[in-house]
Amino acid sequence: MNNSFLRFLMLLMVCAGTLPALGCGGEATSQAEASKPPMAAESSGISPKQFANAVYAVMKADRTVYAKHVVTRLKKAESETKPSEYWEDEEGTIPLPAQMFRMGAELVDENPTAGFTYGLRSKWPLNDQHHAKSDTEAEGLDFIEKNPGETFYGTETLGDKKFFTAIYGDKAVAQACWECHNEHPNRGDDYPEFKKDDVMGGVVVRIPLN
Ligand code: HEC
C-alpha cells in the first residue's frame, strides 16, 4: 500500500466515524445533476458529495473484484465450489455479488460508528427489500434510468433528520446480468427484458447532515 492510498483510507475512516458529530460536509446540492469528478477538498473538510463518491468508488471496486476474480473464476474452473443464490442451503456454494453487497450494507447499517448507510435499489427488484424507500430514492431511480451514466444527488428529510442522498446507476455490463435477472422466478409481471447497458437499478448512499 502506498502512502497516498493510506492517507485516503484514513480520511475515509475519520470521516465515516465523525461525520454526524463534526460535520465532514459542506453544502449539498438540492437537485439532480450530472456526475462530475470531485473538487479538491476544502479546508473545512470533504463535502457529502465527495464522501459519497469516495465510498461508492470503494464499493464498486470491491464488487467488481469479487465478481471478476472470485465468482467468474470459480464458474470457469473445475471447482466444486460455485456461486449460487441459495448458498446458505447448498453446501460448497458462495454468495452472488449482489448478496455480498447487501450483507455488507446490512453490517454497516448495524454499525453505530459508520455514520452513513447504503444499499442496492431498483424499480424492478428481485429482492423486495430493494424497492425505493423514500420519494427521493424513487425520483433518483427515475433520474438514473433516464440519464444512463449520470449520478443523482439530492437532499431529503426523513423523520426530523436531513440527509444527503446519492444514487449511482447499476448497468447491465455483462451477459450474466441480464440472463440471470430476465429468467429469475422472482421477476414481476412488469419486469423489463433487460439488455446490454440497461440501467437495472442503483446504489443509494445516504449521509446524515447536521
Ligand atoms: C446468477 C444470478 C445473477 C446475476 C449473474 C446477477 N444478478 Fe443481480 N441480483 C440477483 C439476485 C438473486 C438479486 C437479489 C439479491 C439479494 O439481495 O438477495 C440481485 C440483485 C440485484 C440488484 C438490486 C435489485 C434487485 O433486483 O433486488 C441489482 C441492481 C442487480 N442485481 C444488478 C445486477 C447487475 C448489474 C449484474 C451484472 C453485473 C447482476 N445483477 C448479476 C441475481 C443475479
Residues whose N, C-alpha, C, O or C-beta is under 5 A from the ligand:
A	BS01	HEC	E85 A98 Q99 R102 L120 R121 S122 W124 P125 L126 N127 H130 D170 K171 A172 V173 A174 A176 C177 C180 M200 G201 G202
